[in-house]
Amino acid sequence: VAIGEIIAHFADDAREWRERYPYATSETPWSEAAFLAAIEGEDEPAAQALLRGALGAGLTADDLLPILAEAALAHYADFGHSLIYAVKTVALVRRLGPDSAPPLLAMLVRSIVYATREDLLPEFRDYAKRLAAWGEGGGAAPPFDGAALRRSSPRSALATVAAWAGRHSPERIFAALVGEAAWILLHVDERCLTAVDAKLADNIGWLDFTHALTFAEAALPATASRPALWPAVLLQLACFIGRNAGYVDAGLDEGPYRVHDIPSFLDRAEARLFDHGRERFIISVHLLKTLRAGRQLIAVLPEQAPTIAAALDRFLDAPMKGRHALRTARQMRELVEQE
């Protein structure tokens, strides 16, 4: 079942592709600094040549994980996907064996080079400034509680997390942010997801709320390999939370989603994935990765387990509107009228 799902997903993604985009075949002696500079400069041929040099020198995917994670976290890249892809690609190489490293890592490097840099958008633009000033402190810090981030914006969430940095360890801040990300997923306001009169900037769906948890789970091996990445991880979690905090129903009744036997719930939910019944592969993939990320976060952060489990319970059974024909038509008309 799992193999069939994977192959079908690949086939669905690739069926419309006709052009080929070959990879550079040159090789350059490995240099971490040069590799990071090539990615920052969006120079894919140079980055690929350096990657080949690393593999030729005997470096493994696990050896490269901290560098790949640093490259992924240099920006709020692809809405946090770059870090997830870096960690999971290395895990896949570990699973499939070293012969899989050249093609898998080449694909990963290409994706990081061309990833959208969301921190260049106005709402996330404070990311670079907060990262550069991490740990400097100054001023009164908000209460150390994930609830302090509710109804926040990305800018205010970044400021709050940066203020916490001088008083609390990265691990404590991480736990608070994961708890709040799970609370937001549990309290999604479905009216925001289905509204036909929403503005273009307010287009959001269930999957947007899951990314904070899958990103957080990917951050665990990344920070273990390079602890200096903690500030970037925490600030990007703040970006997720600040962006999603405006689309919640704080008064939602949590009762129907409370899980009393978490291990049994997780096992049942995982078994159901083999007959999920969802038509779109993007949905089934998110069911899988969010559940697996939640399981890992529950194991690492037991104090957040009740909220994470309840959030998973709600998300895994949530009805999802597949197409927004009326909303899209209205938004496109409004966009044209502005020109």
C-alpha positions in Angstrom: 0.0 0.0 0.0 2.7 2.5 1.0 4.8 1.8 -2.1 1.8 2.1 -4.4 0.9 5.5 -2.8 4.5 6.7 -3.3 4.7 5.7 -6.9 1.3 7.1 -7.7 2.2 10.4 -6.2 5.4 10.6 -8.2 3.5 9.7 -11.4 0.8 12.3 -10.7 3.4 15.0 -10.2 5.5 14.1 -13.2 2.9 13.3 -15.8 2.7 16.9 -17.3 6.5 17.4 -17.4 8.0 17.3 -20.9 11.2 19.3 -20.6 14.3 18.1 -18.8 16.6 20.2 -16.7 20.0 18.5 -16.5 22.3 19.0 -13.5 25.7 20.4 -13.8 28.4 17.7 -14.1 31.5 19.6 -12.9 33.1 19.0 -9.5 34.8 21.5 -7.2 36.8 20.8 -4.0 34.5 20.9 -1.0 34.2 24.2 0.9 31.4 24.8 3.4 31.7 28.5 3.1 31.7 28.4 -0.7 28.7 26.1 -0.7 26.7 28.4 1.5 27.7 31.4 -0.6 26.6 29.6 -3.8 23.2 28.8 -2.4 22.8 32.4 -1.1 23.8 33.7 -4.5 21.3 31.3 -6.2 24.2 29.8 -8.2 23.0 26.2 -8.7 25.9 25.0 -10.9 28.4 26.1 -8.4 26.5 24.5 -5.5 26.1 21.2 -7.4 29.8 21.2 -8.2 30.7 21.7 -4.6 28.2 19.0 -3.5 29.9 16.5 -5.9 33.3 17.6 -4.4 32.0 16.8 -0.9 30.7 13.3 -1.9 33.9 12.7 -3.8 35.9 13.5 -0.7 34.0 10.9 1.2 31.5 13.0 3.1 28.2 11.3 3.8 24.7 12.8 3.8 24.8 12.8 7.6 28.1 14.7 7.5 26.4 17.3 5.3 23.2 17.6 7.3 24.3 20.6 9.5 25.4 22.5 6.4 22.3 21.7 4.5 20.2 22.7 7.5 22.0 26.0 7.8 21.5 26.8 4.1 17.8 25.9 4.5 17.4 28.2 7.5 19.3 31.2 6.1 15.9 32.4 4.9 12.3 31.6 5.8 12.6 29.4 2.7 9.6 28.0 0.9 7.4 28.6 4.0 9.7 26.4 6.1 9.7 23.5 3.7 13.5 23.7 2.9 14.4 22.6 6.4 11.9 19.7 6.3 13.2 18.6 2.9 16.8 18.8 4.1 16.2 16.6 7.2 14.0 14.1 5.4 16.3 13.8 2.4 19.2 12.9 4.7 16.9 10.4 6.5 15.9 8.9 3.2 19.6 8.5 2.1 20.2 6.8 5.4 17.3 4.4 4.7 18.1 3.6 1.1 21.9 3.5 1.3 24.8 5.7 0.2 24.3 5.1 -3.5 21.1 7.2 -3.3 23.0 10.2 -2.0 24.1 11.8 -5.3 20.7 12.1 -6.9 18.7 12.8 -3.8 21.1 15.5 -2.5 21.3 17.0 -6.0 17.5 17.4 -6.0 17.6 18.8 -2.5 20.3 21.4 -3.3 18.3 22.5 -6.4 15.2 23.0 -4.3 17.0 25.1 -1.7 18.7 27.3 -4.4 15.4 28.1 -6.0 13.2 28.2 -2.9 11.1 31.3 -2.4 12.5 33.5 0.4 9.4 34.4 2.4 11.4 36.6 4.7 11.6 39.1 1.9 7.9 39.7 2.1 6.9 42.6 4.3 5.2 40.6 7.0 8.2 38.4 7.6 10.9 41.0 6.9 11.9 41.4 10.6 13.3 37.8 10.5 16.8 38.7 9.4 17.0 41.6 11.9 15.9 39.5 14.8 18.3 36.7 13.8 21.2 39.1 13.6 20.4 40.6 17.0 19.6 37.3 18.8 20.4 37.2 22.5 21.1 40.9 22.9 18.0 41.2 25.1 16.9 44.7 26.3 13.5 45.8 27.3 10.8 44.0 29.2 10.0 40.5 27.9 6.3 39.4 27.6 5.1 36.6 29.9 6.8 33.3 29.1 3.7 31.6 27.8 2.7 30.4 24.4 -0.7 32.2 25.0 1.2 35.5 24.7 1.5 34.8 21.0 -2.3 34.5 20.4 -3.8 37.0 18.0 -0.3 38.2 17.2 1.2 39.1 13.8 4.5 37.7 12.4 6.2 40.9 13.4 5.0 40.9 17.0 5.6 37.1 17.4 9.2 37.6 16.2 9.6 40.4 18.8 8.2 38.3 21.6 10.4 35.3 20.8 13.5 37.5 20.5 12.7 39.0 23.9 12.4 35.6 25.5 15.9 34.6 24.2 17.8 36.5 26.9 15.9 34.8 29.7 15.1 31.3 28.6 16.9 28.4 27.0 16.2 27.5 23.3 14.7 24.2 24.4 12.2 25.9 26.8 11.2 28.4 24.1 10.9 25.5 21.6 8.5 23.7 23.8 6.3 26.7 24.3 6.2 27.4 20.6 5.3 23.8 19.7 2.5 23.9 22.3 1.1 27.1 20.8 1.4 25.8 17.2 -0.6 22.7 18.3 -3.2 24.9 20.1 -3.6 26.9 16.9 -4.1 23.7 14.8 -6.7 22.6 17.3 -8.5 25.9 17.2 -8.6 26.5 13.4 -11.6 28.7 12.5 -13.1 26.7 9.6 -15.1 29.7 8.5 -11.8 31.4 7.4 -10.9 28.3 5.3 -14.2 28.2 3.3 -15.2 31.9 3.0 -15.9 32.9 -0.6 -15.4 36.6 0.1 -11.9 36.3 1.6 -9.1 38.6 0.4 -6.2 37.1 -1.5 -3.9 37.7 1.4 -6.3 35.6 3.6 -6.2 32.5 1.5 -5.3 29.8 3.9 -6.0 26.1 4.4 -5.6 23.2 6.8 -2.2 22.4 5.5 -0.8 25.8 6.4 -1.5 25.1 10.0 0.2 21.7 10.0 3.6 23.1 8.7 4.6 24.5 12.1 4.5 21.0 13.6 6.3 19.3 10.7 8.9 22.0 10.7 9.4 21.7 14.5 9.9 17.9 14.2 12.5 18.5 11.5 14.3 21.0 13.7 15.1 18.4 16.3 17.8 16.6 14.2 18.9 19.8 12.6 19.7 21.5 16.0 21.2 18.3 17.3 23.7 18.4 14.5 24.3 22.1 14.8 23.0 23.8 18.0 23.9 27.3 16.6 20.7 26.8 14.4 18.4 27.2 17.4 17.8 31.0 16.9 16.7 30.5 13.3 14.4 27.6 14.2 12.7 29.5 16.9 12.2 32.7 14.9 10.8 30.7 12.0 8.4 29.0 14.3 7.4 32.5 15.4 6.7 33.3 11.7 4.4 30.3 11.4 2.5 31.2 14.6 2.2 34.9 13.8 0.9 34.2 10.4 -1.7 31.6 11.5 -2.8 33.3 14.8 -5.4 35.4 13.1 -7.4 32.5 11.8 -8.4 30.8 15.0 -11.6 30.3 17.0 -10.4 30.7 20.6 -13.8 29.6 21.9 -13.9 26.3 20.1 -15.0 23.5 22.3 -11.9 21.2 22.8 -13.9 18.4 24.4 -14.7 16.3 21.3 -11.0 16.2 20.4 -9.5 15.4 23.7 -7.5 12.1 23.6 -7.5 9.9 26.7 -5.2 7.1 25.6 -2.6 8.8 23.4 -0.5 5.7 22.4 -3.6 3.8 21.3 -4.9 6.9 19.4 -1.6 7.3 17.6 -1.5 3.6 16.6 -5.1 3.6 15.4 -4.6 6.8 13.4 -1.5 5.4 11.7 -3.3 2.2 10.8 -6.0 4.3 9.1 -3.5 5.9 6.8 -3.4 2.7 4.8 -7.0 3.3 3.7 -7.3 7.1 4.1 -9.8 7.6 1.3 -8.5 11.0 0.3 -8.5 11.8 -3.4 -5.6 14.3 -3.5 -2.1 13.1 -2.8 -1.1 16.4 -1.2 -3.7 15.7 1.5 -2.7 12.1 2.1 1.0 13.1 2.4 0.1 15.8 5.0 -2.0 13.3 7.0 1.1 11.0 7.1 3.8 13.6 7.9 1.7 15.5 10.4 0.8 12.4 12.3 4.4 11.2 12.3 5.7 14.6 13.3 3.1 14.8 16.1 4.1 11.3 17.4 7.8 12.4 17.6 7.0 15.7 19.3 4.8 14.0 21.8 7.7 11.7 22.7 10.1 14.6 23.1 7.7 17.1 24.7 5.4 15.1 26.9 4.1 18.2 28.6 2.6 19.3 25.3 1.2 15.8 24.5 -2.5 16.5 25.3 -2.6 19.5 23.0 -0.7 17.9 20.2 -2.9 14.8 20.3 -6.1 16.8 20.3 -4.8 18.9 17.4 -4.0 15.7 15.4 -7.4 14.3 16.3 -9.2 17.3 14.8 -6.9 17.6 11.7 -7.0 14.0 10.7 -10.7 13.9 10.3 -11.2 17.5 9.1 -13.3 18.0 5.9 -11.3 19.9 3.4 -12.6 22.0 0.5 -10.7 20.9 -2.5 -11.4 23.8 -4.9 -12.5 27.5 -4.3 -14.0 28.3 -7.7 -16.2 31.2 -6.5 -13.6 32.7 -4.2 -10.9 32.5 -6.9 -13.1 34.1 -9.5 -13.9 37.0 -7.2 -10.3 37.5 -6.2 -9.0 37.5 -9.8 -11.7 40.0 -10.8 -10.7 42.3 -8.0 -7.1 41.9 -8.9 -7.7 43.0 -12.5 -9.8 45.9 -11.3 -6.9 47.2 -9.4 -4.7 47.5 -12.5 
